[in-house]
Amino acid sequence: MRSRPAARRTLDPIEPAASTAPIGPRTEPLMRIASPFIGLESIVAEHVPLARHTWFKLGGPARYFITPRSVEQLQDAVRRCVDFNIPIYVLGLGANLLVADEGVNAAVFRLSDDCFRVARFDGVRVEVGAGVDMQKLLLRTARSGLAGLECMAGIPGTVGGAIRMNAGTRDRWMDRVVSEITVCEPAGLRSIAGADLPWGYRSSGLSDRSVVVEAVLALQPGDTADMRREIEERLLVDARVFVASFDRPNIRYRIVEKREPREQLLRFIRDEHPNEAGIVYCLARNTVDDATMP
């Protein structure tokens, strides 16, 4: 007796149960990516327009805008940026800074809390936070009879920015007065002697992942009257006015007059270019008056 061949088995599709919801487009994401800064929400904002933080009032948003309120929070945020491969930028006073309209896909730090804006004087030694306004520090040192920062007259920005870019003039830079700096890095805080930094033209040689926290400046005794005269000489530069129009690619350049106060230059611009739409950038600075110097 011949055996009958076994019937071939087929896999039928499983019919959904009556209670199963019909298949359709999902209204919720399959997965929500966690923020790299969980627990730091009080100091981290997302998609912050940088135009409000720059002198020219231009620029798109920063992916993360971080304003730490302590050195510990700064360390934590820097470490997370490195862990998540997020580029780090530090924003000072926003002077001489142009930000692209599409913004910055990075973490932008601003050391504006009081803990980063402290200056302690001990003889000719000055310990200063990275967030201190350089022009205010210059005037305070001059009032105290401490020389060494006169080359920074008229150069806007913070101490941290001045150190990172080795700011200064043609004849003197910040490297001459920096005795030591403290930087925040992924591994923690690190102190570096000024003599050990690979200073260069507009460069301190610091890594992009190194954030200046504070510095020790080695100044020297000076005559207040002499310092005042030097500061005034550096502030009253040859006035040059740049008028850049958005509707024309060219930049018009004109020398107005030497040693002209900033207010007069702005008045000249308003009178000569009343309908000019664009950016006005002026190299002239205010004179030093009795209200700002002893």
C-alpha positions as CSV (number, residue, x, y, z in Angstrom):
1,M,0.0,0.0,0.0
2,R,1.5,3.2,-1.1
3,S,1.6,6.1,1.3
4,R,0.1,9.4,0.4
5,P,2.5,12.3,0.2
6,A,2.4,14.7,3.1
7,A,0.5,17.9,2.4
8,R,2.7,21.0,1.9
9,R,2.4,23.4,4.8
10,T,1.9,27.0,4.0
11,L,2.2,30.0,6.4
12,D,-0.9,32.1,6.2
13,P,-0.8,35.7,7.3
14,I,-1.9,36.2,10.9
15,E,-5.2,38.1,11.0
16,P,-5.2,40.9,13.4
17,A,-7.5,40.6,16.4
18,A,-10.6,42.6,16.4
19,S,-9.2,44.9,19.1
20,T,-6.0,45.6,17.3
21,A,-5.7,49.2,16.1
22,P,-5.4,49.6,12.3
23,I,-2.0,50.1,11.0
24,G,-1.3,53.7,9.9
25,P,1.1,56.6,10.2
26,R,2.6,57.0,13.7
27,T,1.9,60.3,15.4
28,E,4.8,59.9,17.9
29,P,8.5,59.4,17.3
30,L,9.8,55.9,17.7
31,M,12.6,57.3,19.9
32,R,13.3,60.6,21.6
33,I,17.0,61.5,21.7
34,A,18.1,62.5,25.2
35,S,19.7,65.9,25.7
36,P,23.4,65.8,26.3
37,F,22.9,68.3,29.2
38,I,20.3,66.5,31.4
39,G,20.5,68.0,34.8
40,L,22.0,71.3,33.5
41,E,18.8,72.7,32.0
42,S,19.0,75.8,34.2
43,I,22.2,77.0,32.4
44,V,21.6,75.5,28.9
45,A,19.2,77.0,26.4
46,E,18.7,75.7,22.9
47,H,18.4,77.6,19.6
48,V,19.3,81.0,21.1
49,P,19.7,83.8,18.5
50,L,23.2,85.1,18.8
51,A,22.3,88.5,17.3
52,R,21.2,89.7,20.7
53,H,24.7,89.0,22.0
54,T,26.8,90.7,19.4
55,W,27.6,94.3,18.8
56,F,26.4,94.2,15.2
57,K,23.1,92.5,16.2
58,L,23.6,89.9,13.5
59,G,23.7,86.1,13.5
60,G,21.6,83.0,13.7
61,P,21.0,80.7,16.6
62,A,23.4,78.7,18.7
63,R,22.4,75.0,19.0
64,Y,23.3,75.2,22.7
65,F,23.9,78.5,24.7
66,I,25.5,77.7,28.0
67,T,25.9,80.2,30.9
68,P,27.5,78.4,33.8
69,R,27.1,79.8,37.3
70,S,30.1,78.0,38.8
71,V,33.4,76.5,37.8
72,E,31.9,73.0,38.5
73,Q,29.1,73.6,36.1
74,L,31.6,74.8,33.5
75,Q,33.6,71.6,33.9
76,D,30.5,69.4,33.7
77,A,29.3,71.1,30.5
78,V,32.7,71.0,28.8
79,R,33.1,67.3,29.6
80,R,29.7,66.5,28.1
81,C,30.5,68.5,25.0
82,V,33.6,66.3,24.5
83,D,31.7,63.1,25.3
84,F,29.0,64.0,22.7
85,N,31.4,65.4,20.2
86,I,29.9,68.9,20.3
87,P,32.2,71.8,19.2
88,I,32.9,74.4,21.8
89,Y,33.0,78.2,21.4
90,V,33.3,80.9,24.0
91,L,31.5,84.2,23.5
92,G,32.9,87.3,25.2
93,L,31.3,90.7,24.7
94,G,30.5,90.0,21.1
95,A,32.7,92.8,19.7
96,N,34.1,92.5,16.2
97,L,32.2,89.3,15.7
98,L,30.0,88.3,12.7
99,V,27.8,85.2,13.0
100,A,26.4,83.4,10.0
101,D,22.6,83.7,9.5
102,E,22.3,79.9,9.6
103,G,23.7,80.0,13.1
104,V,26.3,77.8,14.9
105,N,25.8,74.0,15.3
106,A,27.8,74.0,18.5
107,A,27.8,74.8,22.2
108,V,28.4,78.5,22.8
109,F,29.6,79.3,26.3
110,R,29.3,82.7,27.9
111,L,31.1,83.3,31.2
112,S,28.9,86.2,32.3
113,D,28.3,85.1,35.9
114,D,29.9,87.1,38.7
115,C,32.1,84.1,39.7
116,F,34.0,84.6,36.4
117,R,34.2,88.4,36.7
118,V,36.2,88.9,39.9
119,A,39.5,90.8,40.1
120,R,41.8,90.5,43.1
121,F,44.7,92.9,43.6
122,D,47.8,91.9,45.6
123,G,50.5,94.4,45.0
124,V,51.6,94.1,41.3
125,R,49.9,90.7,41.1
126,V,46.3,90.7,39.8
127,E,44.1,87.6,39.7
128,V,41.3,88.1,37.3
129,G,38.4,86.1,35.9
130,A,38.1,85.3,32.2
131,G,34.7,87.2,32.0
132,V,36.1,90.5,33.2
133,D,35.7,93.4,30.8
134,M,39.2,94.3,29.7
135,Q,38.5,98.1,29.4
136,K,37.2,98.2,33.0
137,L,40.2,96.3,34.2
138,L,42.5,98.7,32.3
139,L,41.0,101.7,34.0
140,R,41.1,100.1,37.4
141,T,44.8,99.1,37.1
142,A,45.6,102.6,35.9
143,R,43.9,104.1,38.9
144,S,45.9,101.8,41.1
145,G,49.2,102.9,39.5
146,L,49.8,99.5,37.9
147,A,51.2,99.6,34.4
148,G,51.3,96.9,31.7
149,L,47.8,96.9,30.1
150,E,47.9,100.2,28.3
151,C,48.3,98.4,25.0
152,M,44.7,97.2,25.5
153,A,43.2,100.6,25.4
154,G,40.3,100.7,22.9
155,I,40.3,97.0,22.3
156,P,36.9,95.6,23.3
157,G,36.4,92.2,24.9
158,T,37.0,90.1,27.9
159,V,40.2,89.0,29.6
160,G,39.7,85.4,28.5
161,G,39.3,86.5,24.9
162,A,42.3,88.8,25.1
163,I,44.4,85.9,26.4
164,R,43.2,83.3,23.9
165,M,44.0,85.5,20.9
166,N,47.0,87.2,22.5
167,A,45.4,90.6,21.8
168,G,47.4,93.8,21.7
169,T,49.0,96.4,19.4
170,R,51.9,96.3,16.9
171,D,54.4,96.6,19.7
172,R,52.9,95.0,22.8
173,W,50.7,91.9,23.3
174,M,49.0,90.2,26.3
175,D,51.8,87.6,26.6
176,R,54.0,90.2,28.3
177,V,51.8,90.4,31.4
178,V,50.3,86.9,31.7
179,S,52.1,85.0,34.5
180,E,49.7,82.1,34.7
181,I,46.3,80.9,33.5
182,T,43.8,78.3,34.6
183,V,41.9,76.5,31.9
184,C,39.0,74.1,32.0
185,E,39.6,71.0,29.9
186,P,37.8,67.6,29.6
187,A,40.1,66.1,32.2
188,G,39.5,69.0,34.7
189,L,41.2,72.3,35.6
190,R,44.8,72.8,34.7
191,S,47.2,75.7,35.5
192,I,49.7,76.7,32.8
193,A,52.6,79.1,33.3
194,G,52.5,82.0,30.9
195,A,56.1,81.2,29.8
196,D,55.0,77.7,28.8
197,L,52.3,78.8,26.4
198,P,53.3,78.7,22.7
199,W,52.4,82.4,22.1
200,G,52.1,83.7,18.6
201,Y,50.6,86.4,16.5
202,R,47.0,86.6,17.7
203,S,47.3,83.2,19.2
204,S,48.0,81.6,22.6
205,G,48.3,78.1,21.2
206,L,45.4,76.9,23.4
207,S,43.3,73.9,22.2
208,D,39.7,74.5,21.1
209,R,38.7,72.3,24.1
210,S,40.5,74.6,26.6
211,V,38.3,77.3,28.1
212,V,40.2,80.0,30.0
213,V,38.8,80.4,33.5
214,E,41.1,82.9,35.1
215,A,44.6,84.4,34.9
216,V,47.3,85.9,37.0
217,L,48.8,89.1,35.6
218,A,52.2,90.4,36.6
219,L,52.1,94.2,36.3
220,Q,54.5,96.8,37.4
221,P,54.3,100.1,39.3
222,G,53.7,103.1,37.0
223,D,52.9,106.8,37.0
224,T,49.2,107.4,36.7
225,A,49.7,110.6,34.7
226,D,52.0,108.9,32.2
227,M,49.6,106.0,31.9
228,R,46.7,108.4,31.3
229,R,48.6,110.1,28.5
230,E,49.5,106.7,26.8
231,I,45.9,105.5,27.1
232,E,44.6,108.7,25.5
233,E,47.1,108.4,22.7
234,R,46.0,104.9,22.0
235,L,42.3,105.8,22.1
236,L,42.6,108.8,19.9
237,V,43.6,106.9,16.8
238,D,43.3,108.1,13.2
239,A,39.5,108.0,12.5
240,R,38.4,105.7,9.7
241,V,34.8,105.1,8.7
242,F,33.6,102.1,6.9
243,V,30.1,102.2,5.4
244,A,29.0,98.8,4.1
245,S,25.7,98.7,2.2
246,F,23.6,95.6,1.9
247,D,22.5,96.5,-1.6
248,R,26.0,96.8,-3.0
249,P,28.9,94.4,-2.6
250,N,31.6,97.1,-2.5
251,I,32.7,98.7,0.7
252,R,33.2,102.5,0.7
253,Y,36.2,103.7,2.7
254,R,36.9,107.2,3.7
255,I,39.3,108.9,6.1
256,V,37.4,111.5,8.0
257,E,39.8,113.4,10.1
258,K,42.5,112.4,12.6
259,R,41.8,112.4,16.3
260,E,38.1,112.9,16.0
261,P,35.9,111.8,19.0
262,R,33.5,109.0,18.2
263,E,30.4,111.2,18.7
264,Q,31.5,113.6,16.0
265,L,32.2,110.7,13.6
266,L,28.7,109.3,14.1
267,R,27.3,112.7,13.6
268,F,29.3,113.0,10.4
269,I,27.9,109.7,9.2
270,R,24.3,110.7,9.9
271,D,24.8,114.0,8.1
272,E,26.6,112.6,5.1
273,H,24.8,109.3,4.7
274,P,21.3,109.9,6.1
275,N,19.7,107.2,3.8
276,E,22.6,104.7,4.0
277,A,21.4,101.2,4.9
278,G,24.1,99.0,6.2
279,I,26.7,98.6,8.9
280,V,28.9,101.5,10.1
281,Y,32.1,100.5,11.7
282,C,34.3,103.1,13.3
283,L,37.8,102.7,14.6
284,A,37.7,105.9,16.7
285,R,37.2,105.6,20.4
286,N,36.0,108.0,23.1
287,T,38.5,110.1,24.8
288,V,39.4,109.4,28.4
289,D,37.8,111.9,30.6
290,D,37.8,112.7,34.3
291,A,34.8,110.5,34.9
292,T,36.8,107.4,33.9
293,M,40.3,108.2,35.1
294,P,41.5,109.6,38.4
